[in-house]
Amino acid sequence: MELKGIIPAMLTPLTVEQKVNEAVTRQLTNHLIDSGVHGIFILGTNGEFHLLNTEEKLEMTRIVIDEVNGRVPVMVGTGGNSTEEAIELSQKMEQLGADALSLITPFFIPPTQEELAVHFEKVAESTSLPFLLYNIPARTGVNIEPETVARLAKVPNIVGIKDSSGNFANIENYINAAKGEDFSVFAGTDSLILQTLQAGGKGA
């Protein structure tokens, strides 16, 4: 499976009781697919993963995977502040039938680049699913450096990075760092999609 094209970060619809709204979630899922997207990304920043508990994340994932029914890849955000948390959630999402994962950097105490690399490598070892690194330094306080991307691009199931820094130089550096590897760079900022594609990126 190749991740490419437009993979929107989906909202997590909630009821007035703050439960996952199954009917609206299914409706939104179909609206996105009918609009021609190349995949769906749930439990990212737009999905407010940081405000959901594990059961809510699992429920959201079950509903979306069921409604998509194989029509497009479903990518699920499984990042956490500890490696153990990220591993546990990644394995649960694999069991539910996710097609790919997205791993945000730990975001409470900024890790070093070495700590980041080891964190992502350990998660990669724990699952057979492909996953994207997710860089959003304005929210996490840490930027994944190009040298770290070059190292992680050699891990077979780390297949790309989504960069939401808003800095096109960052995207260019990632593309150059991963040259020669089976590794895709995605724009996480709408205004940079065209530039990213022109530079060799795979989508957004």
Phi, psi and omega in degrees: 000129179253128175272124181197168175080209183265116179236088187292146174277110188278143173291161173254099181293134180237153173278175177295341177272007179066034173252157177300126182272100187297316184297314181289324177299315179295320179297314180294320178302313180292324177300316180295314180296318179295338179278354174095021180292161182260002180173172177229133180248115179248158178063036171262203180298313178299330180277001177053047181304328184290347180256000184254143174275174185299317181297322178294321177296317180294320180296314178301316182294317178302314183296312184294315180299319179297317183287321179296317175053042174082004184289324175218160176294143174251119178254133186240133176284124183229020181290160179200172181281342175240152178297320181298318179298315181295320178296312182300314181291322179298317180293323178294320180291326175297317179297329180283345178106018175300149179271330182202166181235160172232129184243108174285156176291151171307144195230011177259304174250112185301123179279163171285169178296323177296316178297321176300312182300314180296319178304307183293323179297320180292321176295318180300322179293337188272351184219153176267355183284147171288149175214155176261139165289150181232113183253115178216072190299333179296334180262331186258339182083007180219138177255132174285118184281154181304324180296324177291321176298318179301319179292313185286336179296343179276349178281124190307319184261009167266101195255359179174186178216140170256122183252116178248028179287337185079007183250108183296329177300325177298314180298314178301318180296322178294316179300316180292322182294329185258012180302136180089351179253159176277078192214129186247144178247130181242142175276130175260006179239121187305320184291349182253006184298309183298314179299320180296315178297319179295331181274354179112006176289170187253351180156208183206000000 
